[in-house]
Amino acid sequence: MPSSVVPGSSFVLRLPSMTDGLSILVWAIAGLLAGNAINVLAWRLPRDRSPLTLPLRCRACGARLGVPDLLPLASVLLWRGRCRHNGERVPLESFAIELATAIVFSLIGIRFGSSAFSALLGLYAAVLILVFVIDWNHHLILNEVTFPLMAVGILAAAWFGRPPLFSSILGGAAAGLVLTVIYLTAVYRYPDDIAFGLGDVKLGIAIGLMVGLPGTIMVLFSGSVIAAVGGLVLCWVTRRSLRDTFIPWGSALAAAAVLAIIWNRDLWDWYRGAS
């Protein structure tokens, strides 16, 4: 994905110096912790379980989980990827979520350094990864996630000015309009098999508020490409036709938004200069 939508800007990933190493390590650890929280929320929220209920317990045997148990990557090193209480393997997905979140957080630290704004981007990325996981596994995009994300997007635009508040509102409106048209078209053409729902529309509005214009256009286009490529891969893996394959469009949109957050530093700088 290009690094910027601003003409003349170049794609550059700034490598950290030795003095940045500790900061990147902190970002990676924060990503591991955020990944653990995502694992908990991705299991609890679709089942209407309170995300705040303590203590946390093993899903298989009900044993109370200690600090080492809460980090699947730690269990790989200490107990060969198994629950230390009952010996069952920790799902591979849990490792992948923690690792992916740690990588995303590290890249945010490399690209943006340590600041309140980069912490906001980390929050955005974590919520989008949560949306990706829930939609992929359950085909759900929950109001409990998208509505707070909308509020944070507006408040952050007003506070940081990246994007400016007016651009944020335009981005949300543009995403809402485009995705509502897609939703109504899907309802009209496939009334008995709707793979694109109002949850996708709400997620698009939240992302539009986060990235503003022209960022929204880039995310919608990239999300469509990811959904198309992902759908073809799923068809090939499952040996099903495209008509019979469910494509989690919300997951594709969330992935595109995460990529936009990481790679489009110049987009945020352009917003700052325009505000």
C-alpha positions in Angstrom: 0.0 0.0 0.0 1.4 3.5 -0.8 2.7 5.4 2.1 0.7 8.5 1.3 -2.2 9.9 -0.7 -0.2 13.2 -0.9 1.4 13.8 -4.3 5.2 13.6 -4.2 5.5 11.7 -0.9 7.4 8.5 -0.8 7.1 5.2 1.0 9.6 5.0 3.8 9.8 2.8 6.8 12.1 4.5 9.3 14.3 1.9 10.9 14.9 2.5 14.7 18.3 3.6 16.0 19.8 2.0 19.0 18.4 4.7 21.2 14.9 3.8 19.9 15.3 0.1 20.8 13.9 0.4 24.3 10.9 2.4 23.1 10.1 -0.2 20.4 10.4 -2.9 23.1 7.9 -1.1 25.2 5.6 -0.8 22.3 5.9 -4.6 21.6 5.2 -5.5 25.2 2.1 -3.2 25.1 1.1 -5.0 21.9 1.3 -8.3 23.6 -0.8 -7.1 26.5 -3.3 -5.6 24.1 -3.4 -8.8 22.2 -4.2 -10.7 25.3 -7.1 -8.3 26.0 -8.3 -8.8 22.4 -8.3 -12.6 23.0 -10.5 -12.2 26.1 -12.9 -9.7 24.5 -13.2 -11.6 21.3 -14.3 -14.7 23.2 -16.6 -12.9 25.7 -18.4 -10.1 23.7 -20.0 -12.4 21.1 -21.3 -14.6 24.0 -22.8 -11.6 25.9 -20.2 -12.2 28.7 -19.1 -9.2 30.7 -15.6 -8.1 29.7 -14.9 -7.0 33.3 -15.7 -10.2 35.2 -12.8 -11.4 37.3 -10.9 -13.6 37.9 -10.2 -14.9 34.4 -10.6 -18.7 34.1 -9.6 -21.4 31.7 -12.3 -22.0 29.1 -11.8 -25.8 29.2 -11.3 -26.6 32.9 -12.4 -23.5 34.7 -9.1 -23.1 36.6 -8.2 -19.6 37.7 -5.6 -18.1 35.4 -2.5 -16.5 36.8 -0.4 -13.8 35.1 1.7 -16.3 33.0 -1.5 -18.0 31.7 -2.8 -14.7 30.3 -0.1 -14.5 27.7 -0.3 -17.4 25.2 3.1 -16.5 23.8 4.5 -17.0 27.3 2.9 -20.4 27.5 4.8 -21.4 24.3 8.1 -20.8 26.1 7.1 -22.2 29.5 4.6 -25.0 28.8 5.1 -25.7 25.1 1.9 -24.1 24.1 -0.3 -26.0 26.5 -2.5 -25.0 29.4 -0.5 -25.7 32.6 -3.7 -26.8 34.4 -5.1 -29.4 32.1 -2.5 -29.9 29.4 -4.7 -28.8 26.5 -3.2 -26.9 23.7 -3.7 -23.2 23.6 -5.4 -22.3 20.3 -3.0 -21.2 17.6 -5.2 -18.2 16.9 -4.5 -16.9 20.4 -0.7 -16.8 19.6 -1.4 -15.2 16.2 -3.5 -12.4 17.7 -0.9 -11.5 20.3 2.0 -11.7 17.8 0.1 -9.6 15.2 -0.9 -7.0 17.7 2.7 -6.8 19.0 4.0 -6.3 15.5 1.4 -3.6 14.7 2.2 -1.7 17.9 5.9 -1.9 17.2 5.4 -0.5 13.7 3.3 2.3 15.1 6.2 3.1 17.5 8.7 3.0 14.7 6.6 5.2 12.4 5.3 7.7 14.9 7.5 7.5 18.0 6.0 7.8 21.5 3.3 10.4 21.9 -0.3 10.8 22.9 -1.2 10.7 19.2 0.7 7.4 18.6 -1.1 5.9 21.7 -4.4 6.9 20.1 -3.4 5.1 16.9 -2.5 2.0 19.0 -6.0 2.1 20.5 -7.5 2.4 17.1 -5.4 -0.6 15.8 -6.3 -2.7 18.8 -10.0 -2.2 18.4 -9.8 -2.9 14.7 -8.0 -6.1 15.3 -10.8 -7.0 17.8 -13.3 -6.3 15.1 -11.3 -8.4 12.6 -11.3 -11.4 15.0 -14.9 -11.3 16.0 -16.2 -10.8 12.4 -14.0 -13.5 11.1 -15.1 -16.1 13.7 -18.7 -15.1 14.4 -19.7 -12.9 11.4 -20.7 -10.1 13.8 -19.7 -6.5 14.2 -21.0 -5.4 17.6 -22.5 -2.0 18.5 -20.5 -2.3 21.8 -17.4 -1.8 19.7 -18.4 0.5 16.8 -20.3 3.1 18.7 -17.6 3.9 21.2 -15.1 3.9 18.3 -17.2 6.6 16.6 -17.2 8.7 19.7 -13.5 8.4 20.1 -12.9 9.2 16.5 -14.9 12.5 16.7 -13.3 13.5 20.1 -9.8 12.7 18.8 -10.3 14.7 15.7 -11.4 17.7 17.7 -8.5 17.3 20.1 -5.5 16.4 17.9 -6.7 17.9 14.6 -5.6 14.8 12.6 -7.8 14.6 10.8 -9.5 18.0 11.3 -13.0 17.7 12.8 -14.7 18.7 9.5 -12.7 16.2 7.6 -13.5 13.5 10.1 -17.2 14.2 9.8 -16.9 14.2 6.0 -15.1 10.9 6.1 -17.8 9.3 8.3 -20.6 10.7 6.1 -18.9 9.5 2.9 -18.3 6.0 4.3 -21.8 5.8 5.6 -23.3 6.9 2.2 -21.2 4.5 0.1 -21.7 1.5 2.4 -25.4 2.1 2.9 -25.8 2.0 -0.9 -23.9 -1.3 -1.0 -26.1 -2.6 1.9 -29.4 -1.7 0.2 -28.2 -3.2 -3.1 -27.2 -6.4 -1.3 -30.6 -6.5 0.5 -32.4 -6.0 -2.9 -30.4 -8.6 -4.9 -29.8 -11.2 -2.2 -32.7 -10.9 0.3 -32.2 -14.4 1.7 -28.4 -14.4 1.8 -27.1 -11.1 3.0 -23.4 -11.2 3.6 -23.1 -7.4 4.0 -24.9 -6.0 7.0 -25.5 -2.8 8.9 -22.6 -3.7 11.2 -20.3 -3.2 8.2 -21.9 0.2 7.6 -21.4 1.3 11.2 -17.8 0.1 11.1 -17.2 2.1 7.9 -18.6 5.2 9.6 -16.3 4.7 12.6 -13.3 4.3 10.3 -14.3 7.3 8.3 -14.4 9.4 11.4 -11.0 8.1 12.3 -9.2 8.7 9.1 -11.2 11.5 7.5 -11.0 12.4 3.8 -9.2 11.4 1.6 -8.2 8.6 4.0 -11.7 7.1 3.8 -11.5 6.6 0.0 -8.2 4.8 0.4 -9.5 2.5 3.1 -12.7 1.6 1.2 -10.8 0.8 -1.9 -8.1 -1.2 -0.1 -10.8 -3.1 1.9 -12.5 -4.0 -1.3 -9.3 -5.4 -2.7 -8.5 -7.3 0.4 -12.1 -8.8 0.5 -11.8 -9.8 -3.2 -8.4 -11.5 -2.8 -9.4 -13.0 0.5 -12.6 -14.4 -1.0 -10.8 -16.0 -3.9 -8.3 -17.6 -1.4 -11.2 -18.9 0.7 -12.9 -20.3 -2.4 -9.7 -22.1 -3.3 -9.1 -23.5 0.2 -12.7 -24.6 0.9 -13.3 -25.7 -2.7 -16.5 -23.8 -2.7 -18.0 -21.4 -5.2 -17.8 -17.7 -4.6 -21.6 -17.7 -4.1 -21.3 -20.3 -1.3 -18.4 -18.6 0.4 -19.0 -16.1 3.2 -16.5 -13.2 3.0 -16.2 -11.3 6.2 -16.1 -7.8 4.7 -15.8 -6.2 8.1 -12.6 -8.1 8.7 -11.3 -6.8 5.3 -12.3 -3.3 6.1 -10.6 -3.5 9.5 -7.4 -4.8 8.0 -7.3 -2.0 5.4 -7.8 0.5 8.2 -4.9 -0.9 10.2 -2.7 -0.7 7.2 -3.7 2.9 6.6 -3.0 3.7 10.2 0.5 2.3 10.0 1.8 3.2 6.6 0.2 6.6 6.0 2.2 8.7 8.3 2.3 11.4 5.6 -1.5 11.4 5.6 -1.6 12.3 9.3 1.2 15.0 8.7 -0.9 16.4 5.8 -3.9 16.7 8.1 -1.8 18.4 10.7 -0.5 20.9 8.1 -4.0 21.6 6.7 -5.6 22.2 10.1 
